[in-house]
Amino acid sequence: MAQKASKFGHVNAAELINLMPERKVAMAKMDTVTKEMEKQLQEMAAEFRSKQEKYMAEAGKLTDVLKADKEVELQNLSTRIQNFQQQAEESLQAKQQELMDPIITKAKKAIEQVAKENNYTYIFDTSTGALLFWEESDNVINLVKKKLNLP
C-alpha cells in the first residue's frame, strides 16, 4: 500500500486576522471601552486630587479627629482607584478575548477548509515564530484570503 505524500503549507495567521474587517470592528469597540474606563479613572483621580488639595489647605485648622477622618477618606479613595485600575485591566483583557475569539475561530476554520480542499497534510502558522524553516511548503494566505473574501 502506497503511503500518501505529505503536503505542507504555511500562513501568517496574525497577518490574516489583521486583514479581516471583523478585527477592525473589534478594535473600534475595544477603543470605545478603553476610553470609557480611562474617563472613569481620570474622574476618580480628579476627585482624589481635589480632596487632597482641600485637605492640605485645611490641615492646619482641623482637629486631630477630623484630620484622621480626612486621611482615612483619602486612603479609601486611593484604594478604590487602585482596585478600579486592576479591575479595568482584567475587564479589558476579557473583553478583548470575547471580541477576538470568534474572529480567530473564523480564520482557523477558513485555514482548515483551504487545507482540506487543497489536500494539505499540515498548515503551519509562521506568525508564532516557532517555525524556523519552511522552504518546501506553500504560502496559503492568498487561498485563505479568497475563502474569507478579503482583498
C-alpha positions in Angstrom: 0.0 0.0 0.0 1.5 3.3 -1.1 1.9 6.0 1.5 0.3 9.3 0.7 2.9 12.1 0.3 2.7 14.9 2.8 1.9 18.3 1.5 2.9 21.3 3.7 1.7 24.8 3.7 2.1 27.9 5.8 0.2 31.0 6.6 0.9 34.1 8.7 -2.3 33.9 10.8 -1.7 37.3 12.5 -1.4 39.0 9.1 -4.6 37.2 8.0 -6.5 38.3 11.1 -5.3 41.9 10.7 -6.8 41.9 7.2 -10.3 40.8 8.5 -12.9 43.6 8.7 -14.2 42.0 11.9 -10.9 42.8 13.6 -11.3 46.5 12.8 -14.8 46.5 14.3 -13.5 44.7 17.4 -10.6 47.1 17.8 -13.0 50.1 17.5 -15.2 48.5 20.2 -12.1 48.0 22.4 -11.1 51.6 21.8 -14.5 52.8 23.0 -14.5 50.6 26.1 -10.9 51.6 26.9 -11.8 55.3 26.6 -14.8 54.9 28.9 -12.6 53.3 31.5 -9.9 55.9 31.2 -12.5 58.6 31.6 -13.8 57.0 34.8 -10.2 56.7 36.1 -9.5 60.3 35.3 -12.7 61.4 37.1 -11.6 59.4 40.2 -8.1 60.8 40.1 -9.5 64.4 39.8 -11.7 63.7 42.8 -8.7 62.4 44.7 -6.6 65.4 43.8 -9.4 67.8 44.7 -9.9 66.2 48.1 -6.2 66.0 48.8 -5.7 69.7 47.9 -8.6 70.7 50.2 -7.2 68.6 53.0 -3.7 70.1 52.6 -5.2 73.6 52.6 -7.3 72.9 55.7 -5.0 70.6 57.6 -3.7 73.3 60.0 -7.3 74.2 61.0 -8.6 70.7 61.6 -8.8 68.8 64.8 -6.9 65.6 65.1 -10.1 63.6 64.8 -11.1 65.4 61.6 -7.6 65.1 60.2 -7.7 61.3 60.8 -11.1 61.1 59.2 -9.9 63.0 56.1 -6.8 60.9 55.9 -8.9 57.7 56.0 -11.2 59.1 53.3 -8.2 59.8 51.1 -6.7 56.4 51.7 -10.0 54.7 50.9 -10.3 56.7 47.7 -6.7 55.8 46.7 -7.5 52.1 47.4 -10.7 52.4 45.2 -8.7 53.9 42.4 -6.1 51.1 42.6 -8.8 48.5 42.7 -10.6 50.1 39.7 -7.3 50.1 37.7 -6.8 46.4 38.4 -10.4 45.5 37.6 -10.3 47.7 34.4 -7.2 45.8 33.2 -8.9 42.4 33.8 -12.1 43.6 32.2 -10.3 44.9 29.1 -8.4 41.6 28.7 -11.7 39.7 29.0 -13.4 42.0 26.5 -10.6 41.7 24.0 -10.7 37.9 24.2 -14.5 38.0 23.9 -14.3 40.1 20.7 -11.3 38.3 19.2 -12.2 34.6 19.8 -14.9 34.5 17.1 -12.5 36.2 14.6 -9.7 33.7 15.4 -12.1 30.8 15.1 -13.3 32.1 11.7 -9.7 32.4 10.5 -8.9 28.9 11.7 -12.0 27.4 10.1 -11.0 29.0 6.8 -7.5 27.7 7.1 -8.8 24.2 7.8 -11.2 24.4 4.8 -8.3 25.5 2.5 -6.1 22.7 3.8 -8.8 20.1 3.2 -9.8 21.5 -0.2 -6.2 21.6 -1.4 -5.1 18.3 0.2 -2.6 19.8 2.7 -1.4 17.5 5.4 -0.1 20.3 7.6 -0.5 24.1 7.6 2.0 25.9 9.9 1.4 29.4 11.4 4.5 31.5 10.7 3.4 34.3 12.9 4.3 32.5 16.1 8.0 32.5 15.3 8.2 28.8 16.2 8.6 27.6 12.6 12.2 28.2 11.7 12.3 26.8 8.1 9.6 26.2 5.5 11.2 26.1 2.1 9.2 23.1 1.0 5.8 24.4 1.8 3.3 26.7 0.1 2.1 30.0 1.5 -1.6 29.6 1.5 -2.6 33.1 2.7 -4.0 34.0 -0.7 -6.2 30.9 -0.7 -7.4 31.7 2.8 -8.0 35.4 1.9 -10.1 34.2 -1.1 -12.0 31.9 1.2 -12.8 34.8 3.5 -13.5 37.2 0.6 -10.6 39.5 1.7 -8.7 41.7 -0.8 
